[in-house]
Amino acid sequence: MKVLRLRIILMRNISVICLQIDEYYYGLRIFPGQDPANVWVGWVTPKYHFHANNFNASEAVRRCRFQEIDQYGGSMQSLEYRNCYMMNAASLLEAVPDTGNAKVSGILIGCIIDTSIGELSFLAAGQDTGIRFKLEPGAMLYPAAFVAPTASEILQFELGRIRYTFPLSSAMFKSTRKSLVPFCPPRLTVEKLQPYNWARVPNECLRTTALKLSDVRGWSVLCDDPVRIMSVYVPEKDMSFDILEMIEKPNYLQFHRQTLNLYCKLAAHGNQKVAHILCGHVDEDQIMYAIKNHYLSGPMRQGFHDFLIAVHLKTHVDARISAAHEYVVPLVPELTTKNVFNPSSEDRFPQICGKSVSIRPIMVCSEVQTKYVQCDRESAGASYGQTGESVEVSNFRPLFKLFNSLMIVGLIEDDDLRYVMKLIHPSAFDENYEPGQLASHEAIVHE
């Protein structure tokens, strides 16, 4: 009876002590031969999505510090949010004076989390390293390790416990909550980060019509309006990708932007021969697709607009500017029988009251002019473009450059000009404007 009573009292004391302990532990043993400098151990949050061949703390760790200031400028509270709490094993070993006989049993790195105060700490060879991390409220953590192998036997997770701590299983499973006995479920697997290649899907799905002809002939699928894409081919890698994905590839984006700039320079000063050759590289379908697309990145949008102006409009713009103050009187058959150059002739200026004749070159750019007005209306009133850039850079700047060229050439009518000015500043150019009458997306300048 005394033994049973003593055992009951001891179990009650252990349960009381367990309620006062909120520290949980797991260990990572690095076997001999593995370089500790290539091992990172700690905790990760669900927001960690970085994958690389080598763990680089400056790139992989995302952090944000929140600091509360009182009315006197003093700091009341400071809290740092991170996506992971990883420490290098070699740095942890340098923080302790004696690592013991690590050549035989390896190096044991311990990770402790205190849920009562929200603090992480690390042990190296059974000694406290003095390194602490303060956690934000409600943080969710997972044990993690990153390693670049230098030996056949690398490391192993040890889910046991040390003095005054609980095993990690007592915090993860409800059935073993506050249990001193380590528990490992069957078929336990360790998750690992794997890279994936993402492909862009069309913004609009294909509109197909399926019709069963017969049991013998099978089904017939018709697509009336196919979804068009413009792909970029990379011969060095023998691969192609959608031009809308170029915002995720900065190197390719910069290269193709500079390539379009080079095309513009080659077609400068009225070099029509080169301009005709360049039209084979960037044809009408590509230009119209780039102008009409709402999701094209800002640098590519500017590049295609500059190419359109340099190759197709620049020569006509320069000709109109140079001949702005020149007047040509065409010698039509009605004027051949009249002496129009005689100062004493009464019919010296027949073109004033007579029928007007135009010898301007005809430019077939009505589709560009119509699309410009539509794009200007769709871009008005927004603060940021579809791909994250400023609308001034991605939308308005190329559109206004194109508008300037079309207006000089003479493709912008008075009604179009009046409509564009109303979009830019309706309160100044719209006589029927009333504050709050137009929607926010129908004006570029807001008051």
C-alpha positions as CSV (number, residue, x, y, z in Angstrom):
1,M,0.0,0.0,0.0
2,K,2.8,2.4,0.7
3,V,4.4,1.7,-2.6
4,L,1.1,2.3,-4.4
5,R,0.4,5.4,-2.5
6,L,4.0,6.7,-3.2
7,R,3.5,5.9,-6.9
8,I,0.2,7.8,-6.9
9,I,1.7,10.8,-5.2
10,L,4.6,10.7,-7.6
11,M,2.3,10.6,-10.7
12,R,0.4,13.6,-9.3
13,N,3.5,15.6,-8.9
14,I,4.6,14.7,-12.4
15,S,1.3,15.8,-13.8
16,V,1.5,19.1,-11.9
17,I,5.0,19.7,-13.2
18,C,3.9,18.8,-16.8
19,L,1.2,21.5,-16.7
20,Q,3.9,24.1,-15.9
21,I,6.3,23.0,-18.8
22,D,5.5,24.4,-22.3
23,E,8.8,23.6,-24.0
24,Y,9.0,21.0,-26.9
25,Y,12.1,19.5,-28.4
26,Y,13.4,17.8,-31.4
27,G,17.0,17.0,-32.4
28,L,19.0,16.7,-35.6
29,R,22.1,14.5,-35.6
30,I,24.7,15.2,-38.2
31,F,26.9,12.1,-38.8
32,P,30.7,12.3,-39.1
33,G,31.9,13.2,-42.6
34,Q,29.1,15.6,-43.2
35,D,30.2,19.3,-43.3
36,P,28.1,21.3,-40.7
37,A,28.5,24.4,-42.8
38,N,26.3,22.8,-45.4
39,V,23.5,22.0,-42.9
40,W,20.7,24.4,-41.9
41,V,18.3,23.4,-39.1
42,G,15.3,25.1,-37.5
43,W,11.7,25.8,-38.3
44,V,9.7,26.9,-41.3
45,T,6.3,28.5,-41.6
46,P,3.6,27.6,-44.2
47,K,4.6,30.8,-46.1
48,Y,8.0,29.4,-47.0
49,H,8.2,28.6,-50.8
50,F,11.8,29.2,-51.6
51,H,13.7,26.5,-53.5
52,A,17.3,26.6,-54.6
53,N,20.3,24.3,-54.8
54,N,22.0,26.2,-52.0
55,F,20.3,27.8,-49.0
56,N,21.1,31.5,-48.9
57,A,19.8,33.3,-45.8
58,S,19.8,36.7,-47.5
59,E,17.5,35.5,-50.3
60,A,15.4,32.7,-48.6
61,V,14.5,34.5,-45.4
62,R,11.7,37.0,-45.8
63,R,11.2,39.2,-42.8
64,C,9.1,42.2,-41.8
65,R,9.4,44.1,-38.5
66,F,6.4,45.7,-36.8
67,Q,7.2,48.4,-34.2
68,E,4.7,50.3,-32.2
69,I,5.7,53.8,-31.1
70,D,4.2,55.8,-28.3
71,Q,3.4,59.5,-28.4
72,Y,6.9,60.4,-27.2
73,G,8.6,58.5,-29.9
74,G,9.7,55.6,-27.8
75,S,9.3,52.0,-28.8
76,M,6.4,50.3,-27.1
77,Q,6.5,46.9,-28.9
78,S,8.6,45.4,-31.6
79,L,7.8,42.2,-33.4
80,E,9.4,40.5,-36.4
81,Y,7.6,38.3,-38.9
82,R,9.6,35.7,-40.8
83,N,8.9,32.9,-43.2
84,C,11.5,30.6,-41.6
85,Y,13.8,30.4,-38.6
86,M,16.9,28.6,-39.8
87,M,20.4,28.5,-38.3
88,N,23.6,27.2,-39.8
89,A,25.0,24.2,-37.8
90,A,28.6,25.5,-38.0
91,S,27.5,28.8,-36.6
92,L,25.7,27.0,-33.7
93,L,28.9,25.0,-33.0
94,E,30.9,28.2,-32.8
95,A,28.6,29.6,-30.1
96,V,29.5,26.8,-27.6
97,P,32.9,26.3,-26.0
98,D,33.2,22.5,-26.2
99,T,31.5,20.2,-28.7
100,G,32.7,16.9,-27.2
101,N,33.6,13.8,-29.1
102,A,31.8,14.7,-32.4
103,K,34.0,12.4,-34.5
104,V,32.4,9.2,-33.2
105,S,28.7,9.9,-32.5
106,G,28.3,13.0,-34.7
107,I,26.9,16.4,-33.8
108,L,23.5,16.8,-32.2
109,I,21.6,20.0,-32.8
110,G,18.6,20.6,-30.6
111,C,15.7,22.8,-31.4
112,I,13.4,24.0,-28.6
113,I,10.2,25.9,-28.8
114,D,8.5,27.5,-25.8
115,T,4.8,27.9,-26.5
116,S,4.1,29.9,-23.3
117,I,6.3,32.9,-24.3
118,G,6.6,32.2,-28.1
119,E,10.4,31.8,-28.2
120,L,12.8,29.5,-30.2
121,S,16.2,28.4,-28.9
122,F,18.9,26.1,-30.2
123,L,21.3,23.7,-28.5
124,A,24.6,22.4,-29.9
125,A,26.2,19.3,-28.4
126,G,23.8,19.6,-25.4
127,Q,24.8,23.2,-24.6
128,D,22.7,26.3,-25.0
129,T,23.9,28.5,-27.8
130,G,22.2,31.7,-26.5
131,I,20.4,32.3,-29.8
132,R,16.8,33.2,-29.5
133,F,13.9,34.0,-31.9
134,K,10.8,35.8,-30.8
135,L,7.6,34.4,-32.5
136,E,4.5,36.3,-33.5
137,P,1.2,35.3,-32.0
138,G,-0.5,32.4,-33.7
139,A,2.6,31.3,-35.6
140,M,2.5,27.8,-37.2
141,L,5.9,26.1,-37.5
142,Y,7.3,22.9,-38.9
143,P,10.7,21.3,-38.2
144,A,13.0,21.6,-41.2
145,A,16.5,21.0,-42.3
146,F,18.4,22.0,-45.5
147,V,21.6,20.1,-46.4
148,A,24.1,19.9,-49.2
149,P,25.5,16.3,-48.8
150,T,29.2,15.8,-48.4
151,A,29.0,12.1,-47.2
152,S,27.0,9.0,-47.8
153,E,25.4,9.2,-44.3
154,I,24.1,12.7,-43.8
155,L,21.8,13.2,-40.9
156,Q,18.8,11.9,-39.0
157,F,15.9,13.4,-37.1
158,E,15.7,12.4,-33.4
159,L,12.2,12.8,-32.0
160,G,13.1,12.1,-28.4
161,R,13.3,14.5,-25.5
162,I,15.7,16.0,-23.0
163,R,15.4,17.2,-19.4
164,Y,12.5,19.6,-18.7
165,T,11.1,19.4,-22.2
166,F,8.4,17.4,-24.0
167,P,9.0,15.4,-27.2
168,L,7.6,17.0,-30.4
169,S,5.0,14.3,-30.7
170,S,3.2,15.6,-27.5
171,A,2.5,18.8,-29.2
172,M,1.5,17.4,-32.6
173,F,-0.9,14.7,-31.6
174,K,-3.9,15.1,-29.3
175,S,-3.7,11.5,-28.1
176,T,-0.2,12.1,-26.7
177,R,-0.6,15.6,-25.4
178,K,1.7,16.4,-22.5
179,S,3.1,12.9,-22.7
180,L,6.8,12.3,-21.8
181,V,6.9,9.2,-23.9
182,P,8.0,10.0,-27.5
183,F,5.6,8.7,-30.1
184,C,6.2,8.2,-33.8
185,P,3.2,7.3,-36.0
186,P,3.6,4.5,-38.6
187,R,4.6,5.4,-42.2
188,L,6.1,8.7,-41.2
189,T,7.5,10.6,-44.2
190,V,9.6,13.7,-44.5
191,E,8.3,16.2,-46.9
192,K,10.8,17.9,-49.3
193,L,10.6,20.9,-51.5
194,Q,10.4,20.2,-55.2
195,P,10.5,22.7,-58.1
196,Y,7.6,22.8,-60.5
197,N,7.3,24.4,-63.9
198,W,4.2,26.5,-64.2
199,A,2.6,27.2,-67.6
200,R,0.2,30.1,-68.3
201,V,-3.3,29.2,-69.3
202,P,-5.3,31.3,-71.7
203,N,-7.5,34.0,-70.2
204,E,-10.4,32.8,-72.3
205,C,-11.3,29.2,-72.8
206,L,-12.0,27.7,-76.2
207,R,-15.7,27.8,-77.3
208,T,-16.2,24.3,-78.7
209,T,-19.2,22.5,-80.0
210,A,-19.3,18.7,-79.7
211,L,-21.6,16.7,-81.9
212,K,-22.0,12.9,-82.2
213,L,-22.3,12.0,-85.8
214,S,-23.0,8.3,-85.4
215,D,-21.7,5.2,-83.6
216,V,-19.4,4.4,-86.5
217,R,-18.2,7.9,-87.4
218,G,-17.8,9.0,-83.8
219,W,-17.8,12.6,-82.4
220,S,-17.1,15.9,-84.2
221,V,-15.7,18.8,-82.2
222,L,-15.8,22.3,-83.8
223,C,-14.0,25.4,-82.6
224,D,-15.5,28.6,-84.0
225,D,-13.4,31.2,-82.3
226,P,-9.9,29.9,-81.4
227,V,-7.9,31.6,-78.7
228,R,-4.7,33.2,-80.2
229,I,-1.4,33.4,-78.4
230,M,2.0,34.8,-79.4
231,S,4.9,32.7,-78.3
232,V,8.6,33.4,-78.1
233,Y,11.1,30.8,-79.3
234,V,14.5,30.4,-77.6
235,P,16.8,28.5,-79.9
236,E,19.6,28.0,-77.4
237,K,17.2,25.9,-75.1
238,D,14.9,24.7,-77.9
239,M,11.9,25.9,-76.0
240,S,9.1,28.4,-76.5
241,F,6.8,30.2,-74.0
242,D,3.9,32.6,-74.1
243,I,4.9,36.3,-74.5
244,L,2.7,37.0,-71.5
245,E,5.0,34.9,-69.3
246,M,7.9,37.2,-70.1
247,I,7.1,39.3,-67.0
248,E,8.3,36.3,-65.0
249,K,11.6,36.1,-67.0
250,P,13.5,39.4,-66.5
251,N,16.4,38.4,-68.6
252,Y,14.3,37.5,-71.7
253,L,12.1,40.5,-71.1
254,Q,15.1,42.9,-71.2
255,F,16.6,41.1,-74.2
256,H,13.5,41.4,-76.3
257,R,12.9,45.0,-75.3
258,Q,16.4,45.9,-76.4
259,T,15.8,43.9,-79.6
260,L,12.7,46.0,-80.4
261,N,14.8,49.1,-79.7
262,L,17.4,47.9,-82.1
263,Y,14.8,47.4,-84.8
264,C,13.7,51.0,-84.2
265,K,17.2,52.3,-84.6
266,L,17.8,50.3,-87.8
267,A,14.7,51.9,-89.4
268,A,15.6,55.4,-88.5
269,H,16.1,58.3,-91.0
270,G,13.6,56.9,-93.5
271,N,15.4,53.6,-94.1
272,Q,12.5,52.0,-95.9
273,K,14.5,49.1,-97.2
274,V,15.3,47.9,-93.7
275,A,11.8,48.7,-92.6
276,H,10.3,46.4,-95.2
277,I,12.7,43.6,-94.0
278,L,11.8,44.2,-90.4
279,C,8.1,43.8,-91.3
280,G,8.9,40.2,-92.0
281,H,10.2,39.7,-88.5
282,V,7.4,41.7,-86.7
283,D,4.3,41.5,-89.0
284,E,0.9,43.1,-88.7
285,D,-0.6,40.3,-86.7
286,Q,2.0,40.5,-84.0
287,I,1.7,44.3,-83.7
288,M,-2.1,44.2,-83.4
289,Y,-2.0,41.4,-80.9
290,A,0.5,43.3,-78.7
291,I,-1.6,46.5,-78.9
292,K,-4.9,44.8,-78.2
293,N,-3.7,42.6,-75.4
294,H,-4.5,43.9,-71.9
295,Y,-2.0,41.7,-70.0
296,L,1.2,42.4,-71.9
297,S,4.0,43.6,-69.7
298,G,4.9,47.3,-69.7
299,P,8.4,47.1,-71.4
300,M,7.0,44.9,-74.2
301,R,4.0,47.2,-74.7
302,Q,6.3,50.2,-75.1
303,G,8.6,48.3,-77.4
304,F,5.8,47.3,-79.8
305,H,4.4,50.8,-79.8
306,D,7.8,52.3,-80.5
307,F,8.3,49.8,-83.3
308,L,4.9,50.7,-84.9
309,I,5.8,54.4,-84.8
310,A,9.4,53.9,-86.0
311,V,8.7,51.5,-88.9
312,H,5.2,52.5,-90.1
313,L,4.6,56.1,-89.0
314,K,7.9,57.9,-88.5
315,T,8.6,58.5,-92.2
316,H,5.1,60.0,-92.7
317,V,5.4,62.1,-89.5
318,D,8.7,63.6,-90.6
319,A,7.4,64.3,-94.1
320,R,4.3,66.1,-92.7
321,I,6.4,68.1,-90.2
322,S,9.0,69.2,-92.9
323,A,6.2,70.1,-95.3
324,A,4.0,71.8,-92.8
325,H,4.5,75.3,-94.3
326,E,4.6,74.2,-98.0
327,Y,1.7,74.4,-100.3
328,V,1.4,72.7,-103.7
329,V,-1.1,73.7,-106.3
330,P,-1.8,70.7,-108.5
331,L,-2.0,71.4,-112.2
332,V,-5.3,69.7,-113.0
333,P,-6.7,69.6,-116.5
334,E,-9.1,72.5,-115.6
335,L,-6.1,74.8,-115.0
336,T,-4.0,73.9,-118.0
337,T,-6.0,76.2,-120.3
338,K,-5.8,79.1,-117.9
339,N,-2.9,81.4,-117.3
340,V,-2.9,81.1,-113.5
341,F,0.7,82.5,-113.1
342,N,-0.1,85.8,-114.9
343,P,-0.4,88.6,-112.2
344,S,-3.0,90.5,-114.3
345,S,-5.2,87.5,-114.7
346,E,-8.5,87.5,-112.9
347,D,-8.4,83.8,-112.4
348,R,-5.0,83.8,-110.6
349,F,-6.4,82.0,-107.5
350,P,-8.9,79.6,-108.8
351,Q,-8.2,77.1,-106.0
352,I,-9.8,79.4,-103.5
353,C,-13.3,79.2,-104.8
354,G,-12.9,76.1,-106.9
355,K,-12.9,72.4,-106.1
356,S,-10.2,71.3,-103.7
357,V,-7.8,68.6,-104.7
358,S,-5.6,66.6,-102.3
359,I,-2.4,64.8,-103.2
360,R,-1.7,63.5,-99.7
361,P,-0.6,59.9,-99.5
362,I,-3.3,57.5,-98.4
363,M,-2.5,55.6,-95.2
364,V,-4.6,52.6,-94.3
365,C,-4.4,52.8,-90.5
366,S,-8.0,53.0,-89.5
367,E,-7.8,49.9,-87.4
368,V,-4.9,51.4,-85.4
369,Q,-6.8,54.6,-84.9
370,T,-9.9,52.8,-83.7
371,K,-8.0,50.6,-81.4
372,Y,-6.2,53.6,-79.9
373,V,-9.4,55.2,-78.8
374,Q,-10.6,52.0,-77.3
375,C,-7.3,51.3,-75.4
376,D,-7.3,54.9,-74.1
377,R,-10.8,54.5,-72.7
378,E,-9.9,51.1,-71.1
379,S,-6.7,52.6,-69.5
380,A,-8.4,55.7,-68.1
381,G,-8.9,55.9,-64.4
382,A,-6.7,53.1,-63.3
383,S,-3.8,53.4,-60.9
384,Y,-1.8,50.3,-61.9
385,G,-1.6,48.2,-65.0
386,Q,-2.6,44.6,-65.4
387,T,1.0,43.4,-64.8
388,G,1.8,45.6,-61.8
389,E,3.5,48.5,-63.4
390,S,2.4,52.1,-63.2
391,V,-0.2,53.0,-65.8
392,E,1.8,56.0,-66.8
393,V,4.7,53.7,-67.8
394,S,2.8,50.7,-69.2
395,N,-0.3,52.2,-70.8
396,F,-0.5,56.0,-71.1
397,R,3.0,56.8,-72.3
398,P,3.0,54.5,-75.4
399,L,-0.6,55.4,-76.2
400,F,0.1,59.2,-76.1
401,K,3.2,58.7,-78.3
402,L,1.0,56.8,-80.8
403,F,-1.7,59.5,-80.5
404,N,0.9,62.2,-81.3
405,S,2.1,60.4,-84.4
406,L,-1.5,59.7,-85.7
407,M,-2.5,63.3,-85.1
408,I,0.5,64.6,-87.1
409,V,-0.2,62.2,-90.0
410,G,-3.8,63.3,-90.0
411,L,-5.6,60.2,-88.9
412,I,-7.1,61.8,-85.8
413,E,-10.3,63.6,-86.5
414,D,-11.8,66.5,-84.5
415,D,-14.3,64.2,-82.9
416,D,-11.6,61.8,-81.8
417,L,-9.5,64.6,-80.4
418,R,-12.5,66.0,-78.5
419,Y,-13.3,62.6,-77.1
420,V,-9.7,61.9,-76.0
421,M,-9.5,65.3,-74.3
422,K,-12.7,64.6,-72.4
423,L,-11.2,61.3,-71.2
424,I,-8.0,63.1,-70.0
425,H,-9.8,66.0,-68.2
426,P,-13.6,65.9,-68.4
427,S,-14.1,68.8,-66.1
428,A,-12.1,71.1,-68.4
429,F,-13.2,69.9,-71.9
430,D,-16.6,68.4,-71.4
431,E,-19.4,71.1,-71.3
432,N,-21.9,68.7,-69.9
433,Y,-19.7,67.3,-67.2
434,E,-21.0,67.2,-63.6
435,P,-19.0,66.0,-60.6
436,G,-19.8,62.4,-59.9
437,Q,-21.6,61.9,-63.2
438,L,-18.9,59.9,-64.9
439,A,-17.6,56.6,-63.5
440,S,-14.1,56.6,-62.1
441,H,-12.8,54.5,-65.0
442,E,-13.9,57.1,-67.6
443,A,-11.5,59.8,-66.6
444,I,-7.7,60.0,-66.5
445,V,-7.4,63.1,-64.3
446,H,-9.5,62.9,-61.1
447,E,-10.4,65.8,-58.9
